[in-house]
Amino acid sequence: MLKPHPTELRRLVEEYETLTAAPANAAESRIADLAYTLCVSTGTRDVGTALATARAWLAPDGRGTDGRDTAAAAAPAAV
C-alpha cells in the first residue's frame, strides 16, 4: 500500500473533523464516505486508528506528540 499524498490526507482529516463537529444536520453519508476513505488510505478498519495514523503521517517530522515514530509503527506491514 502506498501512503496517500499529504495534501489529500490532510483534506480528508480536516473535512471529517469539520463534519463530525458540525450540528446534527451534517450529511451523514459524507461522514461515512470520509471514514471509509480514511480507513482504506491508512490500512485500518477503525476510524479512530485511521485518524491517529493520518495525523502521525502529517506531523512535520513523522512523529507523534510523544516523540515515537508512530508513522512507521502505524503503517501496515508489507506483504
C-alpha positions in Angstrom: 0.0 0.0 0.0 1.3 3.5 -0.8 0.8 6.2 1.7 -1.6 8.9 0.3 -0.3 12.3 -0.7 -0.1 14.6 2.4 -2.4 17.2 0.8 -5.1 14.6 0.1 -4.8 13.1 3.6 -4.9 16.5 5.3 -8.0 17.4 3.3 -9.7 14.1 4.4 -8.8 14.6 8.1 -9.9 18.2 8.1 -13.2 17.6 6.3 -14.0 14.6 8.6 -13.3 16.6 11.7 -15.4 19.6 10.4 -18.4 17.4 9.6 -18.3 15.4 12.8 -18.1 18.6 14.9 -21.0 20.2 12.9 -24.6 20.2 14.1 -26.7 17.2 13.5 -27.8 18.3 10.1 -24.4 17.4 8.6 -24.5 14.9 5.7 -24.1 11.5 7.4 -23.4 9.8 4.1 -20.4 12.2 3.5 -19.1 11.4 7.0 -19.4 7.7 6.3 -17.6 8.2 2.9 -14.8 10.1 4.6 -14.4 7.5 7.3 -14.2 4.7 4.7 -11.6 6.6 2.7 -9.5 7.4 5.7 -9.6 3.7 6.8 -8.7 2.5 3.3 -5.9 5.1 3.0 -4.3 4.1 6.2 -4.9 0.4 6.0 -7.1 0.0 9.1 -10.8 -0.7 9.8 -11.2 1.6 12.8 -11.8 5.4 12.2 -10.1 6.4 15.4 -7.0 4.5 14.4 -7.2 5.8 10.9 -7.3 9.4 12.2 -4.4 8.8 14.5 -2.3 7.3 11.8 -3.2 10.1 9.4 -2.2 12.7 12.0 1.1 10.9 12.6 1.8 10.8 8.9 1.0 14.5 8.7 3.2 15.5 11.6 6.1 17.7 10.4 8.8 15.2 11.4 6.7 12.0 11.0 6.5 11.5 14.8 3.5 11.7 17.1 3.2 14.1 20.0 5.1 11.7 22.3 8.2 11.5 20.0 7.7 7.9 19.0 7.9 7.1 15.3 4.1 6.5 15.1 4.0 6.7 11.3 6.3 3.7 11.0 4.5 1.8 13.8 1.1 2.6 12.3 2.0 1.7 8.8 0.7 -1.7 7.7 3.4 -4.4 7.2 4.5 -5.1 3.7 3.2 -8.4 2.3 
